[in-house]
Amino acid sequence: MNGPNERSQDDLDNRSRQLDPEHDAYWQSRGEDERPDNWEDLI
């Protein structure tokens, strides 16, 4: 079991996706429904 300061692999994977503009999770964490078609122009 994880201690209070340990993150599960799922938490780490989610964080990684939220920091990667190629993933929908990045855009969803910034208020978008999904990755916009022109996402490369926005980063």
Biopython code that builds the backbone (N, CA, C, O; Angstrom):
import numpy as np
from Bio.PDB.StructureBuilder import StructureBuilder

atoms = [
    (1, "MET", "N", (0.850, -1.195, 0.000)),
    (1, "MET", "CA", (0.000, 0.000, 0.000)),
    (1, "MET", "C", (0.888, 1.248, 0.000)),
    (1, "MET", "O", (1.963, 1.257, 0.599)),
    (2, "ASN", "N", (0.431, 2.277, -0.666)),
    (2, "ASN", "CA", (1.193, 3.520, -0.760)),
    (2, "ASN", "C", (1.086, 4.322, 0.523)),
    (2, "ASN", "O", (0.036, 4.362, 1.164)),
    (3, "GLY", "N", (2.189, 4.960, 0.888)),
    (3, "GLY", "CA", (2.177, 5.860, 2.024)),
    (3, "GLY", "C", (1.576, 7.192, 1.626)),
    (3, "GLY", "O", (1.211, 7.377, 0.465)),
    (4, "PRO", "N", (1.465, 8.122, 2.556)),
    (4, "PRO", "CA", (0.801, 9.407, 2.276)),
    (4, "PRO", "C", (1.507, 10.254, 1.223)),
    (4, "PRO", "O", (0.868, 11.091, 0.584)),
    (5, "ASN", "N", (2.805, 10.058, 1.028)),
    (5, "ASN", "CA", (3.541, 10.878, 0.063)),
    (5, "ASN", "C", (3.854, 10.130, -1.228)),
    (5, "ASN", "O", (4.528, 10.668, -2.106)),
    (6, "GLU", "N", (3.371, 8.893, -1.353)),
    (6, "GLU", "CA", (3.623, 8.103, -2.546)),
    (6, "GLU", "C", (2.445, 8.219, -3.494)),
    (6, "GLU", "O", (1.292, 8.312, -3.071)),
    (7, "ARG", "N", (2.751, 8.213, -4.766)),
    (7, "ARG", "CA", (1.701, 8.280, -5.784)),
    (7, "ARG", "C", (1.628, 6.935, -6.495)),
    (7, "ARG", "O", (2.651, 6.291, -6.727)),
    (8, "SER", "N", (0.429, 6.522, -6.835)),
    (8, "SER", "CA", (0.265, 5.279, -7.575)),
    (8, "SER", "C", (0.736, 5.492, -9.018)),
    (8, "SER", "O", (0.886, 6.624, -9.479)),
    (9, "GLN", "N", (0.960, 4.395, -9.704)),
    (9, "GLN", "CA", (1.366, 4.499, -11.108)),
    (9, "GLN", "C", (0.278, 5.192, -11.921)),
    (9, "GLN", "O", (0.580, 5.956, -12.838)),
    (10, "ASP", "N", (-0.982, 4.931, -11.591)),
    (10, "ASP", "CA", (-2.076, 5.603, -12.303)),
    (10, "ASP", "C", (-2.013, 7.111, -12.114)),
    (10, "ASP", "O", (-2.241, 7.865, -13.060)),
    (11, "ASP", "N", (-1.703, 7.560, -10.889)),
    (11, "ASP", "CA", (-1.573, 8.999, -10.633)),
    (11, "ASP", "C", (-0.421, 9.585, -11.435)),
    (11, "ASP", "O", (-0.541, 10.671, -12.002)),
    (12, "LEU", "N", (0.689, 8.869, -11.481)),
    (12, "LEU", "CA", (1.854, 9.355, -12.225)),
    (12, "LEU", "C", (1.562, 9.394, -13.725)),
    (12, "LEU", "O", (1.954, 10.337, -14.414)),
    (13, "ASP", "N", (0.875, 8.369, -14.227)),
    (13, "ASP", "CA", (0.520, 8.342, -15.648)),
    (13, "ASP", "C", (-0.426, 9.488, -15.990)),
    (13, "ASP", "O", (-0.273, 10.134, -17.027)),
    (14, "ASN", "N", (-1.402, 9.740, -15.122)),
    (14, "ASN", "CA", (-2.347, 10.826, -15.356)),
    (14, "ASN", "C", (-1.619, 12.165, -15.372)),
    (14, "ASN", "O", (-1.880, 13.001, -16.237)),
    (15, "ARG", "N", (-0.719, 12.372, -14.433)),
    (15, "ARG", "CA", (0.058, 13.620, -14.393)),
    (15, "ARG", "C", (0.866, 13.778, -15.671)),
    (15, "ARG", "O", (0.927, 14.866, -16.245)),
    (16, "SER", "N", (1.480, 12.702, -16.111)),
    (16, "SER", "CA", (2.265, 12.745, -17.343)),
    (16, "SER", "C", (1.393, 13.136, -18.536)),
    (16, "SER", "O", (1.796, 13.949, -19.368)),
    (17, "ARG", "N", (0.193, 12.547, -18.614)),
    (17, "ARG", "CA", (-0.714, 12.880, -19.727)),
    (17, "ARG", "C", (-1.174, 14.328, -19.653)),
    (17, "ARG", "O", (-1.347, 14.976, -20.685)),
    (18, "GLN", "N", (-1.374, 14.839, -18.445)),
    (18, "GLN", "CA", (-1.830, 16.221, -18.307)),
    (18, "GLN", "C", (-0.737, 17.221, -18.661)),
    (18, "GLN", "O", (-1.032, 18.393, -18.895)),
    (19, "LEU", "N", (0.495, 16.791, -18.704)),
    (19, "LEU", "CA", (1.607, 17.673, -19.057)),
    (19, "LEU", "C", (2.038, 17.513, -20.514)),
    (19, "LEU", "O", (2.965, 18.187, -20.964)),
    (20, "ASP", "N", (1.372, 16.627, -21.252)),
    (20, "ASP", "CA", (1.740, 16.332, -22.635)),
    (20, "ASP", "C", (0.641, 16.822, -23.576)),
    (20, "ASP", "O", (-0.449, 16.249, -23.594)),
    (21, "PRO", "N", (0.905, 17.868, -24.357)),
    (21, "PRO", "CA", (-0.136, 18.441, -25.215)),
    (21, "PRO", "C", (-0.642, 17.501, -26.307)),
    (21, "PRO", "O", (-1.625, 17.824, -26.975)),
    (22, "GLU", "N", (-0.002, 16.351, -26.509)),
    (22, "GLU", "CA", (-0.508, 15.394, -27.484)),
    (22, "GLU", "C", (-1.689, 14.596, -26.938)),
    (22, "GLU", "O", (-2.393, 13.936, -27.703)),
    (23, "HIS", "N", (-1.914, 14.647, -25.627)),
    (23, "HIS", "CA", (-2.999, 13.885, -24.998)),
    (23, "HIS", "C", (-4.205, 14.768, -24.723)),
    (23, "HIS", "O", (-4.063, 15.944, -24.388)),
    (24, "ASP", "N", (-5.406, 14.187, -24.868)),
    (24, "ASP", "CA", (-6.634, 14.903, -24.545)),
    (24, "ASP", "C", (-6.630, 15.378, -23.098)),
    (24, "ASP", "O", (-7.177, 16.439, -22.798)),
    (25, "ALA", "N", (-6.018, 14.606, -22.191)),
    (25, "ALA", "CA", (-6.008, 14.964, -20.764)),
    (25, "ALA", "C", (-5.345, 16.319, -20.535)),
    (25, "ALA", "O", (-5.737, 17.047, -19.623)),
    (26, "TYR", "N", (-4.357, 16.666, -21.339)),
    (26, "TYR", "CA", (-3.704, 17.972, -21.245)),
    (26, "TYR", "C", (-4.734, 19.071, -21.463)),
    (26, "TYR", "O", (-4.815, 20.024, -20.688)),
    (27, "TRP", "N", (-5.511, 18.931, -22.517)),
    (27, "TRP", "CA", (-6.484, 19.952, -22.881)),
    (27, "TRP", "C", (-7.674, 19.938, -21.938)),
    (27, "TRP", "O", (-8.218, 20.995, -21.621)),
    (28, "GLN", "N", (-8.091, 18.758, -21.483)),
    (28, "GLN", "CA", (-9.205, 18.660, -20.542)),
    (28, "GLN", "C", (-8.858, 19.324, -19.219)),
    (28, "GLN", "O", (-9.716, 19.938, -18.585)),
    (29, "SER", "N", (-7.601, 19.203, -18.798)),
    (29, "SER", "CA", (-7.195, 19.836, -17.543)),
    (29, "SER", "C", (-7.114, 21.353, -17.683)),
    (29, "SER", "O", (-6.954, 22.072, -16.696)),
    (30, "ARG", "N", (-7.227, 21.831, -18.927)),
    (30, "ARG", "CA", (-7.202, 23.268, -19.197)),
    (30, "ARG", "C", (-8.551, 23.773, -19.706)),
    (30, "ARG", "O", (-8.642, 24.855, -20.285)),
    (31, "GLY", "N", (-9.596, 22.976, -19.483)),
    (31, "GLY", "CA", (-10.955, 23.422, -19.768)),
    (31, "GLY", "C", (-11.495, 23.097, -21.147)),
    (31, "GLY", "O", (-12.602, 23.517, -21.482)),
    (32, "GLU", "N", (-10.749, 22.366, -21.950)),
    (32, "GLU", "CA", (-11.219, 21.976, -23.278)),
    (32, "GLU", "C", (-11.867, 20.589, -23.207)),
    (32, "GLU", "O", (-11.595, 19.823, -22.283)),
    (33, "ASP", "N", (-12.718, 20.268, -24.177)),
    (33, "ASP", "CA", (-13.329, 18.945, -24.224)),
    (33, "ASP", "C", (-12.348, 17.882, -24.705)),
    (33, "ASP", "O", (-12.370, 16.742, -24.241)),
    (34, "GLU", "N", (-11.497, 18.272, -25.635)),
    (34, "GLU", "CA", (-10.503, 17.366, -26.191)),
    (34, "GLU", "C", (-9.406, 18.190, -26.844)),
    (34, "GLU", "O", (-9.462, 19.419, -26.855)),
    (35, "ARG", "N", (-8.412, 17.507, -27.386)),
    (35, "ARG", "CA", (-7.320, 18.217, -28.054)),
    (35, "ARG", "C", (-7.853, 18.907, -29.303)),
    (35, "ARG", "O", (-8.433, 18.248, -30.166)),
    (36, "PRO", "N", (-7.669, 20.226, -29.418)),
    (36, "PRO", "CA", (-8.133, 20.943, -30.613)),
    (36, "PRO", "C", (-7.352, 20.517, -31.856)),
    (36, "PRO", "O", (-6.206, 20.074, -31.774)),
    (37, "ASP", "N", (-7.996, 20.662, -32.987)),
    (37, "ASP", "CA", (-7.336, 20.292, -34.261)),
    (37, "ASP", "C", (-6.074, 21.121, -34.492)),
    (37, "ASP", "O", (-5.106, 20.626, -35.071)),
    (38, "ASN", "N", (-6.076, 22.367, -34.046)),
    (38, "ASN", "CA", (-4.918, 23.248, -34.262)),
    (38, "ASN", "C", (-4.022, 23.312, -33.021)),
    (38, "ASN", "O", (-3.396, 24.338, -32.755)),
    (39, "TRP", "N", (-3.963, 22.209, -32.261)),
    (39, "TRP", "CA", (-3.235, 22.209, -30.991)),
    (39, "TRP", "C", (-1.765, 22.581, -31.161)),
    (39, "TRP", "O", (-1.179, 23.202, -30.274)),
    (40, "GLU", "N", (-1.168, 22.213, -32.282)),
    (40, "GLU", "CA", (0.259, 22.529, -32.477)),
    (40, "GLU", "C", (0.484, 24.034, -32.595)),
    (40, "GLU", "O", (1.547, 24.533, -32.225)),
    (41, "ASP", "N", (-0.508, 24.757, -33.108)),
    (41, "ASP", "CA", (-0.396, 26.221, -33.203)),
    (41, "ASP", "C", (-0.573, 26.876, -31.848)),
    (41, "ASP", "O", (-0.124, 28.003, -31.639)),
    (42, "LEU", "N", (-1.225, 26.181, -30.923)),
    (42, "LEU", "CA", (-1.549, 26.773, -29.610)),
    (42, "LEU", "C", (-0.459, 26.591, -28.570)),
    (42, "LEU", "O", (-0.462, 27.270, -27.543)),
    (43, "ILE", "N", (0.482, 25.673, -28.826)),
    (43, "ILE", "CA", (1.532, 25.441, -27.819)),
    (43, "ILE", "C", (2.787, 26.214, -28.120)),
    (43, "ILE", "O", (3.760, 26.128, -27.371)),
]
sb = StructureBuilder()
sb.init_structure("model")
sb.init_model(0)
sb.init_chain("A")
sb.init_seg("    ")
for serial, (resi, resn, name, xyz) in enumerate(atoms, 1):
    if name == "N":
        sb.init_residue(resn, " ", resi, " ")
    sb.init_atom(name, np.array(xyz, "f"), 0.0, 1.0, " ", f" {name:<3s}", serial, name[0])
structure = sb.get_structure()
